[in-house]
Amino acid sequence: MRSSWTAAVFLAFILFLHLPAAAGAKELSPQEEAGLYSLADLGPVDLAPKKVTVELYVAPETELAACRRMMPLVWNRVRAFYDRMGVTLVHQEGGPQPGPLAPGARLRVEMLTHKQWLARSYQAFDVAPPFRLRFLQVCRDKCAFAHLPLSVIHVSFKNFQDAESASKSGDGQANRDWLANLLIHEVGHLLGLYHAHEFVNDAVPEYLPDGKTPNFMSHQIAFKTELGWVDFQKRLVHSYLGRGKVYQQYARVDFDPLRYLELIKKHNGYREPKSGKTDGIRKKSGKQGSPKTFDDDDNGEEDDLAKGSSQINDVR
């Protein structure tokens, strides 16, 4: 794999150009910041069932005909997963233009042609034309981005189909499971969660204690029939949706997930994998060689993309 150094420099420059500041926020003292971003104590977390409206838009182009056929069963699986967590995803058919969206309240999933996906991604990441070729190289094998500040998930169905074909599964149910798992994972980012392999010493493992069930925020989700979570993740989600401490953490940084990760790393003593994501995954899970998920960050280059835009959620 080509070194990510060039991508890091390029995208760090993009970040310098587009990094937003938290508007009108009162500056916190070091002690206040440490208290806010500590995850050791989330404070009271209301675990009562919560509802989140999700606009689901499938572009009308003929190349998405297979997607339209798959989506009813796929979305049923996504909803069933979150029902188990106490989160009801209220489905609403989306039109070409989104309705009023809001973090943790009203989200949108867009199933797009590849051309549409690229156009949406350029806009979401604010990638100027001179930098688009490099952007294409960085995300050449991705098929989904979740943008937390925008409350939107963009999916290239063509890229998913390409990944599906490359797997040579030939099993329609397995392929639907994979697409459902991808959406489950991306929705997780819009509910305030980060990747399971992000840190080597946090409370989010790559696999559940049974050693077999992948964490839904891992990248070990291709063709899996069962995904799970740990209680810590459930509490993070409910704290976010209930406007508790996690929501306040994100609001403080204008829902910039990169800044959020920097702060929780700093104030919780979390450590990133020393030799890249793969080593981190193996250290936490003891497993390796799982199929790529082809979602937002399956080869590590998305870290570089993350450094290039504060408009991205699903990038670290």
C-alpha positions as CSV (number, residue, x, y, z in Angstrom):
1,M,0.0,0.0,0.0
2,R,1.3,3.4,-0.8
3,S,2.4,5.4,2.1
4,S,-0.2,7.7,3.5
5,W,2.3,10.5,4.1
6,T,1.4,12.4,0.9
7,A,-2.3,12.1,1.6
8,A,-1.7,13.4,5.1
9,V,0.1,16.5,4.0
10,F,-2.5,17.2,1.3
11,L,-5.5,16.7,3.5
12,A,-3.9,18.6,6.4
13,F,-3.7,21.5,4.0
14,I,-7.5,21.2,3.3
15,L,-8.1,21.1,7.0
16,F,-6.2,24.3,7.5
17,L,-8.3,26.0,4.9
18,H,-11.7,24.8,6.2
19,L,-11.3,24.2,10.0
20,P,-14.3,25.8,11.7
21,A,-14.3,27.3,15.2
22,A,-16.9,26.6,17.8
23,A,-19.2,29.7,17.3
24,G,-19.9,31.7,20.4
25,A,-18.8,29.0,22.8
26,K,-17.5,30.1,26.2
27,E,-13.9,29.0,26.6
28,L,-13.5,26.2,29.2
29,S,-10.8,26.1,31.8
30,P,-8.5,23.1,31.6
31,Q,-10.3,21.6,34.5
32,E,-13.7,22.1,33.0
33,E,-12.6,20.6,29.7
34,A,-11.1,17.6,31.4
35,G,-14.4,17.0,33.3
36,L,-16.6,17.4,30.2
37,Y,-14.6,15.0,28.0
38,S,-13.9,12.4,30.6
39,L,-15.8,9.2,29.7
40,A,-15.1,7.6,33.1
41,D,-18.4,9.0,34.3
42,L,-21.1,9.8,31.8
43,G,-23.4,11.1,34.6
44,P,-27.1,10.1,34.6
45,V,-27.9,8.3,31.3
46,D,-31.6,7.8,30.5
47,L,-31.8,4.4,28.8
48,A,-35.5,4.7,28.0
49,P,-36.4,4.0,24.4
50,K,-35.7,6.9,22.0
51,K,-36.9,7.7,18.5
52,V,-34.8,9.1,15.7
53,T,-36.4,10.0,12.3
54,V,-34.4,8.7,9.3
55,E,-35.1,10.0,5.8
56,L,-34.2,7.2,3.4
57,Y,-33.6,8.3,-0.2
58,V,-32.8,6.0,-3.1
59,A,-32.0,7.9,-6.3
60,P,-34.4,7.1,-9.1
61,E,-31.8,6.2,-11.7
62,T,-32.1,2.7,-13.3
63,E,-28.7,1.6,-12.0
64,L,-30.1,1.6,-8.5
65,A,-33.0,-0.8,-9.4
66,A,-31.3,-3.6,-7.5
67,C,-30.9,-1.3,-4.5
68,R,-34.6,-0.5,-4.5
69,R,-35.4,-4.2,-4.5
70,M,-33.0,-4.9,-1.6
71,M,-33.8,-1.9,0.6
72,P,-37.0,-3.1,2.3
73,L,-35.4,-6.2,3.7
74,V,-32.1,-4.4,4.4
75,W,-33.8,-1.6,6.3
76,N,-35.9,-4.0,8.3
77,R,-32.6,-5.5,9.5
78,V,-31.2,-2.1,10.4
79,R,-34.3,-1.1,12.4
80,A,-34.3,-4.5,14.2
81,F,-30.7,-4.0,15.3
82,Y,-31.4,-0.6,16.8
83,D,-34.6,-1.7,18.3
84,R,-32.5,-4.1,20.5
85,M,-30.5,-1.1,21.6
86,G,-33.6,0.8,22.6
87,V,-33.5,3.2,19.6
88,T,-36.4,3.3,17.2
89,L,-35.5,4.4,13.7
90,V,-38.6,6.0,12.3
91,H,-38.4,5.6,8.6
92,Q,-39.5,8.4,6.3
93,E,-39.3,8.3,2.5
94,G,-36.9,11.0,1.4
95,G,-37.1,13.2,-1.7
96,P,-34.3,14.6,-3.8
97,Q,-33.9,17.4,-1.4
98,P,-33.5,16.7,2.4
99,G,-36.0,17.9,4.9
100,P,-34.8,19.7,8.1
101,L,-32.1,17.6,9.6
102,A,-30.7,17.8,13.1
103,P,-27.9,15.8,15.0
104,G,-29.4,13.0,17.0
105,A,-33.0,13.8,15.9
106,R,-33.5,13.7,12.2
107,L,-31.0,11.9,9.9
108,R,-30.8,11.0,6.3
109,V,-29.4,8.1,4.3
110,E,-28.8,8.6,0.6
111,M,-28.3,5.6,-1.7
112,L,-26.7,7.2,-4.8
113,T,-25.2,6.5,-8.2
114,H,-21.4,6.8,-8.1
115,K,-21.4,10.1,-9.9
116,Q,-23.9,11.5,-7.4
117,W,-21.9,10.1,-4.5
118,L,-18.8,11.8,-5.7
119,A,-20.6,15.1,-6.1
120,R,-22.1,14.9,-2.6
121,S,-18.7,13.9,-1.2
122,Y,-16.9,16.9,-2.8
123,Q,-19.6,19.2,-1.4
124,A,-19.6,17.6,2.1
125,F,-15.8,17.7,2.4
126,D,-15.6,21.0,0.6
127,V,-13.0,19.7,-1.8
128,A,-12.1,22.3,-4.4
129,P,-11.6,21.1,-8.0
130,P,-7.8,21.3,-7.9
131,F,-7.8,18.7,-5.1
132,R,-10.4,16.3,-6.4
133,L,-8.0,13.9,-8.1
134,R,-6.2,13.3,-4.9
135,F,-9.5,12.9,-3.1
136,L,-10.4,10.2,-5.6
137,Q,-7.2,8.4,-4.8
138,V,-7.7,8.5,-1.1
139,C,-11.3,7.2,-1.2
140,R,-10.9,4.9,-4.3
141,D,-12.3,1.8,-2.5
142,K,-14.8,3.4,-0.2
143,C,-18.6,3.2,-0.6
144,A,-20.0,5.2,2.3
145,F,-19.3,8.3,4.3
146,A,-21.3,9.4,7.4
147,H,-21.1,13.1,7.9
148,L,-22.0,13.9,11.5
149,P,-22.3,17.7,11.2
150,L,-24.6,17.2,8.2
151,S,-26.6,14.3,9.8
152,V,-26.3,12.5,6.4
153,I,-24.9,9.2,5.2
154,H,-23.9,9.0,1.5
155,V,-23.6,5.6,-0.1
156,S,-22.3,4.7,-3.5
157,F,-24.3,1.6,-4.5
158,K,-22.0,0.9,-7.4
159,N,-19.0,0.7,-5.1
160,F,-20.9,-1.6,-2.8
161,Q,-21.8,-3.8,-5.8
162,D,-18.2,-3.8,-6.9
163,A,-17.1,-5.0,-3.5
164,E,-19.9,-7.5,-3.4
165,S,-18.9,-8.9,-6.8
166,A,-15.2,-9.1,-5.8
167,S,-16.2,-11.2,-2.8
168,K,-17.7,-13.9,-5.1
169,S,-20.3,-14.6,-2.4
170,G,-23.1,-15.3,-4.8
171,D,-25.5,-15.4,-1.9
172,G,-28.3,-12.8,-2.1
173,Q,-29.1,-13.0,1.6
174,A,-25.4,-12.6,2.6
175,N,-25.1,-9.6,0.3
176,R,-28.2,-8.0,1.9
177,D,-26.7,-8.7,5.3
178,W,-23.5,-6.9,4.3
179,L,-25.4,-3.9,3.1
180,A,-27.5,-3.8,6.2
181,N,-24.4,-4.1,8.4
182,L,-22.8,-1.2,6.5
183,L,-25.8,1.0,7.2
184,I,-25.9,-0.2,10.8
185,H,-22.3,0.8,11.1
186,E,-22.7,4.2,9.5
187,V,-25.9,5.1,11.5
188,G,-23.8,4.3,14.6
189,H,-21.5,7.2,13.7
190,L,-24.5,9.5,13.4
191,L,-25.5,8.4,16.9
192,G,-22.2,9.6,18.3
193,L,-20.0,6.4,18.1
194,Y,-16.4,6.0,16.9
195,H,-14.7,3.0,15.5
196,A,-14.0,0.0,17.6
197,H,-10.3,0.0,16.6
198,E,-9.8,3.7,17.3
199,F,-7.9,3.1,20.6
200,V,-6.2,0.1,22.1
201,N,-7.1,0.8,25.7
202,D,-10.7,2.0,25.7
203,A,-13.9,0.1,26.5
204,V,-14.8,-0.7,22.9
205,P,-13.5,-4.1,21.7
206,E,-13.4,-5.3,18.1
207,Y,-15.3,-8.4,19.1
208,L,-17.7,-9.1,21.9
209,P,-16.6,-11.2,24.9
210,D,-17.8,-14.4,23.1
211,G,-14.8,-13.8,20.7
212,K,-17.1,-14.5,17.7
213,T,-19.6,-11.6,17.4
214,P,-18.2,-8.5,15.7
215,N,-18.7,-5.2,17.3
216,F,-20.9,-3.2,14.9
217,M,-18.5,-0.3,14.9
218,S,-15.6,-2.5,13.8
219,H,-14.7,-3.3,10.2
220,Q,-15.2,-7.0,10.6
221,I,-18.8,-6.9,9.5
222,A,-18.9,-8.2,5.9
223,F,-21.4,-11.0,5.4
224,K,-21.9,-11.4,9.2
225,T,-25.4,-12.5,10.3
226,E,-25.0,-11.1,13.8
227,L,-23.4,-7.9,15.2
228,G,-23.4,-6.6,18.7
229,W,-22.2,-3.9,21.0
230,V,-21.0,-3.5,24.6
231,D,-22.9,-1.7,27.3
232,F,-20.5,1.3,27.2
233,Q,-21.5,1.9,23.5
234,K,-25.2,1.7,24.4
235,R,-24.7,4.3,27.1
236,L,-22.8,6.6,24.8
237,V,-25.7,6.4,22.3
238,H,-28.4,7.1,24.8
239,S,-26.3,9.9,26.4
240,Y,-26.1,11.5,22.9
241,L,-29.7,11.0,22.0
242,G,-30.9,12.1,25.4
243,R,-28.9,15.4,25.1
244,G,-26.6,14.2,28.0
245,K,-22.9,14.5,28.4
246,V,-21.9,12.9,25.1
247,Y,-24.2,15.3,23.2
248,Q,-22.7,18.2,25.1
249,Q,-19.2,17.0,24.2
250,Y,-20.0,17.0,20.5
251,A,-22.0,20.3,20.6
252,R,-19.0,21.9,22.2
253,V,-16.9,21.2,19.1
254,D,-19.7,21.9,16.6
255,F,-20.1,18.1,16.0
256,D,-16.6,17.8,14.6
257,P,-15.8,14.2,15.2
258,L,-12.0,14.7,14.8
259,R,-11.8,17.3,17.5
260,Y,-14.1,15.1,19.7
261,L,-11.6,12.2,19.3
262,E,-8.7,14.4,20.1
263,L,-10.3,15.5,23.3
264,I,-11.5,12.1,24.5
265,K,-8.0,10.7,23.7
266,K,-6.4,13.5,25.7
267,H,-8.7,13.4,28.7
268,N,-9.1,9.6,29.0
269,G,-5.5,8.5,28.4
270,Y,-6.5,6.6,25.3
271,R,-3.8,5.3,23.0
272,E,-3.9,4.8,19.3
273,P,-2.4,1.7,17.7
274,K,1.3,2.1,17.4
275,S,1.7,0.4,14.0
276,G,-1.5,1.4,12.2
277,K,-5.1,0.2,12.5
278,T,-4.5,-3.4,11.5
279,D,-2.2,-4.0,14.5
280,G,-4.7,-2.3,16.7
281,I,-7.4,-4.6,15.5
282,R,-5.4,-7.7,16.1
283,K,-4.3,-6.6,19.6
284,K,-7.8,-6.0,20.7
285,S,-9.5,-8.9,19.0
286,G,-6.9,-11.5,18.4
287,K,-8.4,-12.0,14.9
288,Q,-7.1,-11.1,11.5
289,G,-7.8,-11.7,7.8
290,S,-11.5,-10.8,7.9
291,P,-13.0,-9.5,4.7
292,K,-12.9,-5.8,4.1
293,T,-16.2,-4.0,4.7
294,F,-15.6,-1.4,2.1
295,D,-17.2,1.2,4.3
296,D,-15.6,4.5,5.4
297,D,-12.2,3.4,6.6
298,D,-11.1,0.0,5.6
299,N,-7.5,0.6,4.7
300,G,-6.3,3.3,7.0
301,E,-6.2,6.0,4.4
302,E,-9.3,7.6,5.7
303,D,-7.4,8.9,8.7
304,D,-5.6,11.1,6.2
305,L,-8.9,12.1,4.7
306,A,-10.1,13.0,8.2
307,K,-7.2,15.4,8.6
308,G,-8.3,17.1,5.4
309,S,-11.8,18.1,6.4
310,S,-13.7,18.7,9.6
311,Q,-16.9,18.0,7.7
312,I,-16.4,14.2,8.0
313,N,-17.6,11.9,10.7
314,D,-16.8,8.4,9.6
315,V,-13.1,8.8,9.1
316,R,-11.1,7.7,12.0
